[in-house]
């Protein structure tokens, strides 16, 4: 059973954790388990995809001025009827591993930033769940958090494939995620982001708009966060999804 923060001190701690959760390069160990459901896939709109992204975030202090933040995304996917005759598939998808080098303190004007490499690893257990390619590229994030509870910024990366199955399409993909969040107090946050991707090989944007509400809480002594939201695809390939749902359960390990 979730125990809510009842005292002012605990509520303040919840607000601080909620603020750190809105910052992709915060000094906070977290393990989000992000459940997603997309519907309306395929030429007849009867395909669907259900996937859980396991997304551990691990910051490491490398000296008195800099942190190294590891962000990993490992999808576990079930999909069916994504195109005629495809049937269903279940298993691991490809892994995205990002590493950010980020100053511990914001700039004089209050901006937080991080840069580093991103790796695309062909860990899919089925050829229809992954690209069967190795990839790499740069990644960066910049954001600002205000005293009245706003967080705004953007995360970007670009991946080029450099090895893999010759009979599979090469990857040249830009990911751009502008994000906005508002802390509401008592560990609650409203958020919006565009997890937009541009496929340079196919000249195609995919632009899902995500709206979410989250709450920091406790289960016994374990700090957690719950988030629920909806997703609408403002732009997608002809056979892409129309809409989706998201629920994220995050384990928190503050220092």
Order of alpha helices (4+ residues) and beta strands (2+ residues): beta-alpha-beta-beta-beta-beta-beta-beta-beta-beta-beta-beta-beta-beta
